Amino acid sequence: MFLTLFGLLVAVAVACFIIGRSRSVSLAGANYASLHSLPGYHGSWLALTTVGLPLLILIVWSIVAPNILRQMLIGQFSGQLGTASAAQLDGFWRDIQALAFGGTAGIRDAVRTEAAGVLASRQWVSTGLMIATMSAVGIGGFIYGFGAINPAFRARHKVEAAVKVFLAVSATIAILTTIGIVVSLITESMRFFSMVSPIDFLFGLTWTPQQMAFRADQVGGNAAFGFIPLLTGTLLITFIAMIVAAPLGIMAAVYLSDYASPQVRAVGKPVLEILAGIPTVVYGFFAALTVAPFIRNTGHALGLEVASESALAAGVVMGIMIVPFVSSLSDDVINAVPQSLRDGSAGLGATKSETIRKVVLPAALPGIVSALVLAVSRAMGETMIVVMAAGLAANLTLNPLEAVTTVTVQIGTLLTGDQEFDSPKTLAAFGLGLVLFVVTLSLNLVALRVVNKYREQYD
């Protein structure tokens, strides 16, 4: 329903733009210069007054209405639910949503069936009220906006003011979202560290959270939450990936920017960047079905013990995936180096390769470092390739031929399925996320210092 209404609002906005633009042109007549603002601004003004508030109503209503309906339904059926826990109430809400909107599953509970019928009827009432409100506000906005259009109307000022407000709101949302993520991560991590010693977590050498039971009625063993094996696996795979991606990406960027002909560059760069658009699960299949068996067979032929899932296979494929990030960003940075530096170097008698090594690459170093840091962050955050090619074993090893796991893989494993967020087993995911956040933030700060230092030198 949301997408349908949003599409209708877009169509109405386009129609209002055309109507407003035509209205301003017809009012100006032959004296086109009498318009204070271009016709396009008048069209944008009418579209904004007609669709702006209805769109806001649609967004707010879609966010608030489900929560209100949930509270109404749970309050109405509280007698039948008894002293249900928060998790049980969540399950009740999911079940009646499935029954009310088509996902019947195997639910035959009478209370849930009745609640689903109530939810469906109230959902229709809510949707009807929303559409009626949007229509009334939209019609009023159209009448107001259409009546305001005249040659002297300052439509450009109104539209630009609205755009500024939109940009400010967007920036505020981005900032608040970042703050919310960090605060929630820290809050849940503190809950975890109240159950598990931070010393044991940060310096422990064993990671076996699966041995802990989620609930009191389950049987569990002695769980261990040592972070070191996960950090070692993450850094090992990232290191292998960067050994592959950094030289290939930088050399590809140098070739495309300084050696390739315009025809080769026009074909080579888009083809190289296609790699960035391949889903990571496809890389995972490639690693599991092609690269890992090749490495294993080659190792066995050389008399080496190679696991069926290895850090080397995951790292090599991840490096191939990251090459477009490094090459594309490095190519843009190298092309941004002023041609005068190249000409000056050539004028002093330097060869093309000497100019690239001693002038172009040092001048482009800040951007190349930024590209490499982005690639490292991308590698540390990858999950699917590691799951399919490196496995889930939290082995403390630096041998690339053995199976390892990473922080992101374990976060996904811990948060898969139905969870109880009062258990250290589940809260450990937030502790891992916090430490990974600190590690990547530290890398970014180091890269920022390098960029600032050399940018001052070559600006």
C-alpha positions in Angstrom: 0.0 0.0 0.0 2.8 2.4 0.9 4.5 1.9 -2.5 1.2 2.3 -4.3 0.4 5.6 -2.6 3.9 6.8 -3.1 3.7 6.1 -6.8 0.4 8.0 -7.0 2.0 10.9 -5.2 4.9 11.0 -7.7 2.4 10.9 -10.6 0.4 13.8 -9.0 3.6 15.8 -8.5 4.6 15.4 -12.2 1.1 16.5 -13.2 1.1 19.5 -10.9 4.6 20.5 -12.2 3.2 20.5 -15.7 0.1 22.4 -14.7 2.0 25.0 -12.6 4.5 25.6 -15.4 1.8 26.0 -18.0 -0.1 28.3 -15.7 2.8 30.7 -15.2 3.6 30.8 -19.0 -0.1 31.5 -19.8 -0.3 34.3 -17.3 2.9 35.9 -18.6 1.7 35.8 -22.2 3.9 37.6 -24.6 5.7 39.5 -21.8 7.7 36.4 -20.7 10.3 38.6 -19.0 7.6 39.7 -16.5 8.0 36.5 -14.6 10.0 36.8 -11.4 10.9 33.1 -11.5 11.3 30.7 -14.3 8.2 28.6 -15.2 10.0 25.5 -13.8 10.0 27.0 -10.3 6.2 27.7 -10.5 5.7 24.1 -11.5 7.9 22.9 -8.6 5.9 25.2 -6.2 2.6 23.7 -7.2 3.9 20.2 -6.9 5.4 21.0 -3.5 2.2 22.5 -2.1 0.1 19.7 -3.4 2.2 16.6 -2.6 4.6 17.8 0.2 2.2 17.5 3.2 0.4 14.3 1.9 3.8 12.7 1.5 4.8 13.7 5.1 1.4 12.3 6.3 2.0 9.0 4.4 5.5 8.6 6.0 4.5 9.5 9.6 1.2 7.5 9.4 3.0 4.4 8.1 5.5 4.6 11.0 3.0 5.5 13.8 -0.1 3.5 12.9 1.3 0.0 13.3 2.5 0.8 16.8 -0.9 2.2 17.7 -2.7 -0.8 16.3 -0.4 -3.1 18.2 -1.0 -1.4 21.5 -4.8 -1.5 20.8 -4.8 -5.2 20.0 -2.6 -6.2 22.9 -4.7 -4.1 25.3 -7.9 -5.6 23.9 -6.7 -9.2 24.2 -4.6 -8.8 27.4 -7.1 -10.9 29.3 -6.6 -13.9 27.0 -2.8 -13.3 26.9 -2.3 -13.3 30.7 1.2 -12.4 31.9 2.9 -12.8 28.6 6.6 -11.8 28.3 7.8 -9.2 25.8 9.0 -12.0 23.5 5.6 -13.7 23.6 3.9 -10.5 22.8 6.2 -10.0 19.8 5.3 -13.5 18.7 1.6 -12.9 19.2 1.8 -9.7 17.0 3.7 -11.5 14.3 1.2 -14.3 14.2 -1.9 -12.1 13.9 -0.1 -10.0 11.2 0.5 -13.3 9.3 -3.1 -14.3 9.7 -4.5 -10.9 8.8 -2.5 -10.3 5.7 -2.3 -13.6 4.0 0.6 -15.5 5.6 -1.6 -18.2 7.3 1.2 -20.7 8.1 -0.2 -23.3 10.5 -1.8 -21.1 13.1 -5.1 -22.4 14.4 -5.3 -20.6 17.7 -8.7 -19.1 18.3 -7.4 -16.0 20.1 -5.0 -15.2 17.3 -7.6 -15.8 14.7 -10.0 -13.4 16.3 -7.3 -10.8 16.9 -6.3 -11.1 13.2 -9.8 -10.3 12.1 -9.9 -7.3 14.4 -6.5 -6.2 13.1 -7.6 -6.5 9.4 -10.7 -4.4 9.9 -8.9 -1.7 11.9 -6.1 -1.7 9.3 -8.6 -0.9 6.6 -10.1 1.9 8.7 -6.6 3.3 9.3 -5.8 3.2 5.7 -9.1 4.8 4.7 -8.5 7.6 7.2 -5.0 8.1 5.9 -6.1 8.3 2.3 -8.9 10.7 3.2 -6.6 13.0 5.1 -4.0 12.9 2.4 -6.6 13.7 -0.3 -8.1 16.6 1.7 -4.7 18.1 2.5 -3.6 17.6 -1.1 -6.6 19.3 -2.6 -6.3 22.2 -0.2 -2.6 22.5 -1.1 -3.3 22.5 -4.8 -5.9 25.2 -4.5 -3.6 27.4 -2.4 -0.6 26.8 -4.7 -2.5 27.3 -7.9 -4.0 30.5 -6.6 -0.6 31.9 -5.6 0.9 31.6 -9.1 1.2 34.9 -10.9 4.1 36.7 -12.7 5.2 38.6 -9.6 5.1 35.5 -7.4 8.6 34.7 -5.9 8.4 31.0 -6.6 12.1 30.5 -6.8 12.6 31.8 -3.2 9.8 29.5 -1.9 11.1 26.4 -3.6 14.8 27.0 -2.6 13.7 27.6 1.0 11.9 24.3 0.9 14.9 22.6 -0.6 17.1 24.0 2.2 14.8 22.7 4.8 14.8 19.3 3.2 18.6 19.2 3.1 18.8 20.3 6.7 16.3 17.6 7.7 18.3 15.0 5.7 21.5 16.0 7.4 19.9 15.9 10.8 18.5 12.5 10.2 21.9 11.2 9.1 23.5 12.6 12.2 20.8 11.3 14.6 20.9 7.9 12.9 24.7 7.7 13.5 24.3 8.8 17.1 21.5 6.3 17.6 23.5 3.4 16.2 26.5 4.3 18.4 24.4 4.7 21.5 22.5 1.5 21.0 25.7 -0.4 20.3 27.3 1.0 23.5 24.3 0.4 25.6 23.9 -3.3 24.6 27.6 -3.8 24.8 27.6 -2.6 28.4 24.9 -5.1 29.2 27.1 -7.8 27.7 30.2 -6.7 29.6 28.2 -6.7 32.8 27.8 -10.5 32.3 31.2 -11.3 30.8 34.4 -9.8 31.9 35.9 -7.3 29.3 39.3 -8.8 30.1 38.1 -12.3 29.2 36.4 -11.0 26.1 39.3 -8.9 24.7 42.1 -11.2 25.6 40.5 -14.6 25.6 41.8 -17.2 23.3 38.7 -19.4 22.9 35.4 -18.6 21.2 32.6 -21.1 21.9 29.4 -19.1 22.6 27.3 -21.9 21.0 27.8 -24.0 24.1 25.6 -21.6 26.2 21.9 -22.1 26.3 19.6 -19.3 25.2 16.9 -19.9 27.8 16.8 -21.4 31.3 14.9 -24.5 30.0 17.7 -25.4 27.6 20.8 -27.4 28.4 24.1 -25.7 27.8 27.8 -26.2 28.4 30.7 -23.9 29.4 30.7 -21.0 26.9 33.8 -18.9 26.2 33.8 -15.5 24.7 37.4 -14.9 23.7 37.7 -12.2 21.0 41.3 -12.9 19.8 40.5 -15.9 17.4 37.9 -13.8 15.6 40.2 -10.8 15.4 43.0 -13.0 14.1 40.8 -14.5 11.5 39.5 -11.1 10.4 42.9 -9.6 10.1 44.3 -12.6 8.3 41.7 -12.7 5.6 41.8 -8.9 5.3 45.6 -9.0 4.9 45.4 -11.7 2.2 42.7 -9.7 0.4 44.7 -6.5 0.5 47.8 -8.3 -0.8 45.7 -9.2 -3.9 43.7 -6.0 -4.2 46.2 -3.3 -3.5 48.9 -4.0 -6.1 46.3 -5.1 -8.8 44.1 -2.1 -8.1 46.8 0.5 -8.1 48.6 -0.9 -11.1 45.3 -1.1 -13.0 44.7 2.6 -12.1 48.1 3.6 -13.3 47.7 1.8 -16.6 44.3 3.2 -17.3 45.2 6.7 -16.4 48.7 7.0 -18.0 49.3 4.2 -20.4 46.0 3.1 -21.9 44.7 4.6 -25.1 41.3 6.4 -24.9 39.6 3.5 -26.6 41.1 0.9 -24.2 40.2 3.1 -21.2 36.7 3.6 -22.4 36.2 -0.2 -22.4 38.6 -1.3 -19.7 37.4 0.9 -16.8 33.6 0.0 -17.1 34.5 -3.7 -17.5 36.7 -3.6 -14.4 34.0 -1.8 -12.4 31.4 -4.5 -13.3 33.2 -6.6 -10.7 31.9 -4.1 -8.0 28.3 -4.8 -9.0 28.5 -8.6 -8.7 26.6 -9.8 -5.5 28.9 -11.1 -2.8 27.1 -14.4 -2.7 28.2 -15.0 -6.3 31.8 -14.4 -5.1 31.1 -16.9 -2.3 30.0 -19.6 -4.8 33.1 -18.9 -6.9 35.3 -19.2 -3.8 33.6 -22.4 -2.5 33.3 -24.2 -5.8 36.4 -23.1 -7.7 39.1 -21.4 -5.7 38.9 -23.5 -2.5 39.1 -26.9 -4.4 41.9 -25.5 -6.6 43.9 -24.4 -3.5 43.2 -27.7 -1.7 44.2 -29.9 -4.7 47.3 -27.8 -5.3 48.3 -28.0 -1.7 47.8 -31.8 -1.6 50.0 -32.1 -4.7 52.7 -30.2 -2.9 52.3 -32.4 0.2 50.6 -29.7 2.3 47.7 -30.1 4.6 45.0 -27.7 3.3 41.5 -27.5 4.9 38.5 -27.7 2.6 37.6 -24.2 3.8 40.6 -21.9 4.2 41.5 -18.3 4.9 43.5 -18.2 1.7 40.5 -19.0 -0.6 38.3 -16.4 1.1 41.1 -13.8 1.1 42.0 -14.3 -2.6 38.4 -14.0 -3.8 37.7 -11.1 -1.4 40.7 -9.4 -2.9 39.3 -9.8 -6.4 36.1 -8.3 -5.2 37.8 -5.3 -3.8 40.0 -4.6 -6.8 37.4 -2.3 -8.5 37.1 -0.1 -5.3 40.9 0.4 -5.2 41.3 0.9 -9.0 38.4 3.2 -9.6 39.2 5.6 -6.7 42.9 5.5 -7.4 42.3 6.2 -11.1 40.2 9.2 -10.3 42.8 10.5 -7.9 45.7 10.0 -10.3 43.8 11.7 -13.1 43.3 14.7 -10.7 47.0 15.2 -10.4 47.7 18.4 -12.4 49.2 17.9 -15.8 51.7 20.6 -15.0 53.5 18.3 -12.6 53.9 15.7 -15.3 55.1 18.2 -17.9 57.6 19.7 -15.4 59.0 16.2 -14.7 59.3 15.4 -18.4 60.9 18.8 -18.9 63.6 17.9 -16.4 64.4 14.7 -18.4 62.5 12.1 -16.4 61.0 9.1 -18.2 57.3 8.4 -18.0 57.8 5.6 -15.4 60.0 7.8 -13.3 57.4 10.6 -13.5 54.7 8.2 -12.3 56.8 6.8 -9.4 58.4 10.0 -8.2 55.8 12.6 -9.0 52.3 11.3 -9.8 52.0 8.6 -7.1 53.4 10.7 -4.3 51.0 13.6 -5.3 48.1 11.1 -5.4 49.1 9.4 -2.1 46.3 10.9 0.0 43.6 9.6 -2.3 45.3 6.2 -2.7 45.4 5.9 1.1 41.7 6.7 1.3 41.0 4.1 -1.4 43.0 1.5 0.5 41.3 2.3 3.8 37.9 2.0 2.1 39.0 -1.4 0.8 40.2 -2.6 4.2 36.8 -1.5 5.7 35.0 -3.4 3.0 37.1 -6.5 3.6 36.6 -6.4 7.3 32.8 -6.1 6.9 32.4 -8.9 4.4 30.4 -11.9 5.5 29.1 -14.2 2.7 32.5 -15.0 1.2 33.9 -15.9 4.6 30.9 -18.1 5.4 31.1 -20.0 2.2 34.9 -20.2 1.8 36.5 -19.9 5.2 33.9 -21.6 7.4 32.7 -20.9 11.0 35.5 -22.4 13.0 37.1 -19.9 15.4 40.6 -21.2 15.1 43.5 -19.1 16.6 46.0 -19.5 13.8 48.0 -17.5 11.3 48.1 -20.4 8.8 46.2 -19.3 5.7 45.6 -22.9 4.7 43.4 -23.5 7.8 39.7 -22.7 8.3 39.0 -19.5 10.3 36.1 -17.2 10.9 35.6 -13.4 11.2 33.8 -11.0 13.5 31.0 -10.2 11.1 30.3 -13.9 10.4 30.0 -14.5 14.2 27.7 -11.5 14.5 25.4 -12.9 11.9 25.5 -16.4 13.4 24.6 -15.1 16.9 21.7 -13.1 15.7 20.2 -15.8 13.4 16.8 -17.2 14.4 14.7 -16.5 17.5 16.9 -14.9 20.2 16.6 -13.9 23.8 18.3 -10.5 24.2 19.0 -11.2 27.9 21.5 -13.8 27.2 25.3 -13.2 26.9 25.3 -15.5 23.9 23.1 -13.0 21.9 24.5 -9.8 23.5 28.0 -10.9 22.5 27.1 -9.8 19.0 26.9 -6.2 20.2 30.3 -6.5 22.0 31.8 -7.8 18.7 30.2 -4.9 16.8 31.5 -2.3 19.3 35.1 -3.6 19.0 34.9 -3.8 15.3 33.6 -0.3 15.2 36.5 0.9 17.3 39.0 -0.9 15.1 37.6 0.5 11.8 37.4 4.0 13.4 41.1 3.8 14.4 42.0 2.8 10.9 40.1 5.8 9.5 41.7 8.2 12.0 45.2 6.9 11.0 44.3 7.3 7.3 43.0 10.8 7.9 46.3 11.9 9.4 48.2 10.5 6.5 45.9 12.3 4.0 46.1 15.6 5.9 49.9 15.4 6.1 50.6 14.8 2.4 47.7 16.9 1.2 49.4 20.0 2.6 52.6 19.0 0.9 51.2 18.7 -2.6 48.3 21.2 -2.7 
